[in-house]
């Protein structure tokens, strides 16, 4: 089971939902028009937030080899901590 989803796939899916709600014919119902307009607004806000996220690639194999070759006396805890912190840095764009 894949733990993460593609940012591009998520953006595309939200875009499709926005198009769907924006093109629904509500007739003369102002209430439905407001409802679908609100849904579009919320989806566009979510899309705006998602587009601020930076996806950074990390060469895990290189990082692993560099880390292992730098000091063989590390504990499993230190190794796990190093890669956890590496993931946090990648997430922050450092």
Buried (B, 14 or more C-beta within 10 A) or exposed (E): EEEEEEEEEBBEEBEEBBEEBEEBEEEEEEEEEEBBEEBBEEBBEBBEEEEEEEEEEEEEEEBBEEBEEEEEEBEEEEBEEBBEEBEEEBEEEE
